[in-house]
Amino acid sequence: MNQPFKLFRILIAGCFLFHGAAKHIAAAEPPIRIGFVGDFSSVTQSYTHNAFAAAEMAVEELNARGGVLGRSVELLSRDGAIDPEAHYRHVTELVRDQGVVAIFGGGPSHTVLAASQASREREVPYLVSIGNPQSVVVEQGHPFVFLFSPNHRMESLGFSIFTTLMPWRRYAWIGPDYIWGREVMGFFREYFEAIGAPIEWSAEIWYPLGNTDYRDGIQRIIASSPDALIVATWGEDLRHFILEAEKSDLFGKMAVFGWFSIIPGSDERLLPEGIWKISRAPFNYLADKYPQTRDFVDRFTHRTGTFPLGFTIVCYDSIRAWSEAVAQAGSVNPTTVATALRGMTFVGLRGESHIRAIDGQLNSPVYFGRLTYPSAYPLGVLESIIEIPAEKLWLGEEEVATRRRNATPSSGQ
């Protein structure tokens, strides 16, 4: 064999060896770790389990397509219940000890604010799908936090606009006595005072999160004879409230609207038909509107045997947005990805979606509808839906900047 031919064979063999070694190195790369911190065991557990199922599905789909930047994605979860210190600790430990590069999930407002503080300190993106305090992206906003549902001021303003179209003048209120409930009630008052609406509040019922006894509150509501009752109760608390309200025929005595959301399934029929209900993403309405949402609902239902809540659609969108930001940035570096998320537009389950650069707020609409039990579904769905675009509800950018400048610095946990 002549010398040039031997040299050619050596070069070819070397190329194959190098190619095989490169494939081995790529295959040996560790997975990209992301975290989900939520309430798996308390008031919002039904929302969390439903949303986490979508997060798992999203990660499996990413990995089936080859992962992100050629690397697989691993999803770690932690239960913070409704304890803000636990949410803060879990975010800190996931980033510090497990190398997590993004955090998803959420919970009641005080837990979201605590987790957001940890994400600020650890400089890792926090993409919130459960819990929606305005302050997390406005007054206490920072470059690493993103809210994928309408914030609670947007929802309250939307409901306020809705109520001005109705003939009601005397309102009763029942809601949880913590930051979210107090601020939502404050937004109602603020709006009605601003427009000079001639309304009055006949009763205000406040209770701690995790409450199970509503007998006294319901009797006080009935005695106050309101035209309409605003129900800001949700999760496991709502389940207890509905069961007690049925005993007194509360819903037959007055109009009722609010944040009614119970896990889809047999328990959903606890809700009285005909009530006006808010949703962050009504699956039936969005599935009829967008082919990608119809496909998601079919896949999710086949996988879980149930239907997705609004929180669940929001959670799936948050992982979709993160993966697209990683692809655009060409990196999983948390700071680089957070920068890519700001101002990003992507097609999600609610159509074309945009993350506002100034505050990380998604342009998520607010949806209202009347609860019905059609034969096409084994659970209650919303019909006669009113969709209010985010642009009609969120604060202007100058107002966001002003509020952030004037905000009291966060105290940490």
Residue pairs with C-beta under 8 A, 6 or more apart in sequence:
26 70
29 70
29 71
30 71
31 67
31 71
31 72
31 73
31 74
32 67
32 68
32 69
32 71
32 72
32 73
32 74
32 101
32 332
33 73
33 74
33 76
33 94
33 98
33 99
33 100
33 101
34 59
34 73
34 74
34 75
34 76
34 100
34 101
34 102
34 103
34 104
34 319
34 322
35 75
35 76
35 77
35 78
35 90
35 91
35 94
35 95
35 98
35 100
35 102
35 103
35 104
35 105
36 52
36 55
36 75
36 76
36 77
36 78
36 103
36 104
36 105
37 77
37 78
37 80
37 87
37 90
37 91
37 94
37 103
37 104
37 105
37 106
37 107
37 115
38 44
38 48
38 51
38 52
38 77
38 78
38 79
38 80
38 105
38 106
38 107
38 130
39 45
39 47
39 48
39 79
39 80
39 81
39 82
39 107
39 108
39 111
39 130
40 48
40 49
40 52
40 77
40 79
40 81
41 79
41 81
42 81
42 82
42 210
42 236
43 82
43 108
43 209
43 210
43 234
43 235
43 236
43 237
44 82
44 107
44 108
44 130
44 234
44 235
44 236
45 235
45 236
46 235
46 236
46 262
46 263
47 130
47 235
47 261
47 263
47 309
47 311
47 312
48 105
48 107
48 130
49 263
50 263
50 264
50 304
50 306
50 308
50 309
50 311
50 312
51 105
51 129
51 130
51 309
51 311
51 312
51 314
51 315
52 77
52 105
52 315
53 300
53 303
53 304
53 312
54 300
54 308
54 312
54 313
54 315
54 316
55 75
55 104
55 105
55 315
55 316
55 319
56 75
57 299
57 300
57 303
57 316
58 316
58 319
58 320
58 323
59 73
59 74
59 75
59 319
62 68
62 73
62 319
62 323
63 72
63 73
67 73
68 323
68 326
68 327
68 332
69 326
69 327
69 330
69 331
69 332
71 332
73 323
76 94
76 98
76 100
77 105
78 90
78 94
79 86
80 86
80 87
80 89
80 90
80 107
80 111
80 115
81 107
82 107
82 108
82 110
82 111
82 209
82 210
83 111
84 110
84 111
84 113
84 114
84 115
84 413
85 114
85 413
86 111
87 107
87 111
87 112
87 114
87 115
87 118
88 114
88 115
88 117
88 118
88 412
88 413
89 118
90 115
91 103
91 115
91 118
91 119
91 122
91 124
91 126
92 118
92 121
92 122
94 100
94 103
95 103
95 118
95 119
95 122
95 124
96 122
100 124
101 124
101 125
101 332
101 333
101 334
101 337
102 124
102 125
102 126
102 127
102 322
102 334
102 337
103 115
103 119
103 124
103 125
103 126
103 127
104 126
104 127
104 128
104 129
104 315
104 318
104 319
104 322
105 128
105 129
105 130
105 315
106 112
106 115
106 128
106 129
106 130
106 131
107 115
107 130
107 131
108 131
108 178
108 180
108 209
109 131
109 132
109 133
109 136
109 152
109 178
109 179
109 180
109 183
110 178
110 179
110 180
111 131
112 128
112 130
112 131
112 132
112 133
112 136
113 133
113 135
113 136
113 140
113 179
113 410
114 413
115 126
116 126
116 128
116 136
116 140
116 142
116 145
117 140
117 410
117 412
117 413
119 125
119 126
119 142
119 144
119 145
120 142
120 144
120 145
120 410
123 144
123 334
123 335
123 338
124 144
124 334
125 144
125 145
125 146
125 322
125 334
125 337
125 338
125 341
126 144
126 145
126 146
127 146
127 148
127 318
127 319
127 321
127 322
127 341
128 136
128 145
128 146
128 147
128 148
128 149
128 318
129 148
129 149
129 311
129 314
129 315
129 317
129 318
130 311
130 314
130 315
131 180
132 147
132 149
132 150
132 151
132 152
132 155
132 280
133 151
133 152
133 179
133 180
133 183
134 151
134 152
134 153
134 154
134 183
134 395
135 141
135 183
135 407
136 145
136 147
136 151
137 145
137 146
137 147
137 151
137 359
137 360
137 361
138 151
138 359
138 395
138 400
138 403
138 404
138 407
139 403
139 404
139 407
139 408
140 407
140 410
141 359
141 360
141 400
141 404
143 338
143 339
143 342
144 334
144 338
145 360
146 318
146 321
146 341
146 355
146 360
146 361
146 362
147 360
147 361
147 362
148 314
148 315
148 317
148 318
148 321
148 362
148 364
149 280
149 281
149 310
149 311
149 314
149 362
149 364
150 158
150 280
150 364
150 365
150 366
150 390
150 393
150 394
151 361
151 394
152 180
152 183
152 184
152 187
153 183
153 187
153 393
153 394
153 395
154 364
154 366
154 390
154 393
154 394
155 184
155 259
155 278
155 366
156 184
156 187
156 188
156 191
157 187
157 191
157 393
158 278
158 366
158 368
158 388
158 393
159 188
159 230
159 257
159 278
159 368
160 187
160 188
160 191
160 192
161 388
162 257
162 276
162 368
162 386
163 171
163 228
163 257
164 195
164 197
166 228
166 255
167 227
168 199
168 226
168 227
168 228
168 255
169 198
169 199
169 200
169 227
170 199
170 200
170 201
170 202
170 224
170 225
170 226
170 227
170 228
171 199
171 200
171 201
171 202
171 226
171 227
171 228
171 229
171 230
172 201
172 202
172 203
172 204
172 205
172 221
172 224
172 226
172 228
172 229
172 230
172 254
173 185
173 201
173 203
173 204
173 205
173 229
173 230
173 232
174 205
174 206
174 207
174 214
174 217
174 221
174 229
174 230
174 231
174 232
174 233
174 241
175 181
175 184
175 185
175 205
175 206
175 207
175 230
175 231
175 232
175 233
176 206
176 207
176 208
176 209
176 211
176 232
176 233
176 234
176 237
177 206
177 207
177 208
177 209
178 208
178 209
181 206
181 232
184 232
185 204
185 232
188 230
192 199
202 224
202 225
202 226
203 220
203 221
203 223
203 224
203 226
205 217
205 220
205 221
207 214
207 217
207 237
209 237
210 236
210 237
211 237
211 240
212 237
212 240
213 240
213 244
214 240
214 241
214 244
214 245
215 244
218 241
218 244
218 245
218 248
218 250
219 248
221 229
221 250
222 248
222 250
222 253
226 254
227 254
227 255
228 254
228 255
228 256
228 257
229 250
229 254
229 255
229 256
229 257
229 258
230 257
230 258
231 238
231 241
231 256
231 257
231 258
231 259
231 260
232 258
232 259
233 241
233 258
233 259
234 259
234 260
234 261
235 261
235 262
238 260
238 261
238 262
239 262
239 267
239 270
242 262
242 270
242 271
243 270
245 251
250 256
251 272
251 275
255 276
256 272
256 275
256 276
257 275
257 276
257 277
257 278
258 275
258 276
258 277
258 278
259 277
259 278
260 271
260 275
260 277
260 278
260 371
261 277
261 279
261 309
261 310
261 311
262 268
262 270
262 271
263 306
263 309
264 306
264 307
264 308
264 309
264 379
265 306
265 379
268 379
268 380
269 373
269 379
269 380
271 277
271 371
271 380
272 371
273 371
273 372
273 373
273 380
274 370
274 371
274 372
275 370
275 371
276 368
276 369
276 370
276 371
277 368
277 369
277 370
277 371
277 382
278 366
278 367
278 368
279 310
279 367
279 368
279 369
279 382
280 310
280 311
280 313
280 314
280 364
280 366
280 367
281 308
281 310
281 311
281 312
281 313
281 314
281 349
281 350
281 364
281 367
282 310
282 367
282 369
282 381
282 382
282 385
283 293
283 297
283 307
283 308
283 309
283 310
283 313
283 381
284 377
284 381
284 382
285 367
285 369
285 382
285 385
285 387
286 293
286 313
286 349
286 350
287 293
287 294
287 296
287 297
288 294
289 351
290 349
290 350
290 351
292 347
292 349
293 313
293 349
293 350
296 308
296 313
296 316
296 349
297 307
297 308
300 307
300 308
300 312
301 307
301 308
307 377
307 379
308 316
310 367
313 349
313 350
314 364
316 348
316 349
317 348
317 349
317 350
317 353
317 362
320 346
320 348
320 349
321 341
321 344
321 346
321 348
321 353
321 355
322 337
322 341
324 344
324 346
325 337
325 340
325 341
325 344
326 332
326 337
326 340
328 340
328 344
329 336
329 337
329 339
329 340
331 337
341 355
341 360
342 355
342 357
342 360
343 354
343 355
343 356
343 357
344 354
344 355
345 352
345 353
345 354
345 355
346 352
346 353
347 353
350 364
350 365
353 362
353 363
353 364
354 362
354 363
355 361
355 362
355 363
356 362
356 363
356 394
356 397
358 397
358 400
358 401
359 400
361 390
361 394
362 390
363 389
363 390
363 391
363 394
364 390
365 387
365 388
365 389
365 390
366 387
366 388
366 390
366 393
367 382
367 385
367 386
367 387
367 388
368 382
368 385
368 386
368 388
369 382
369 383
369 384
369 385
369 386
370 382
370 383
370 384
371 380
371 381
371 382
372 380
372 381
372 382
372 383
373 379
373 380
373 381
374 381
374 383
395 403
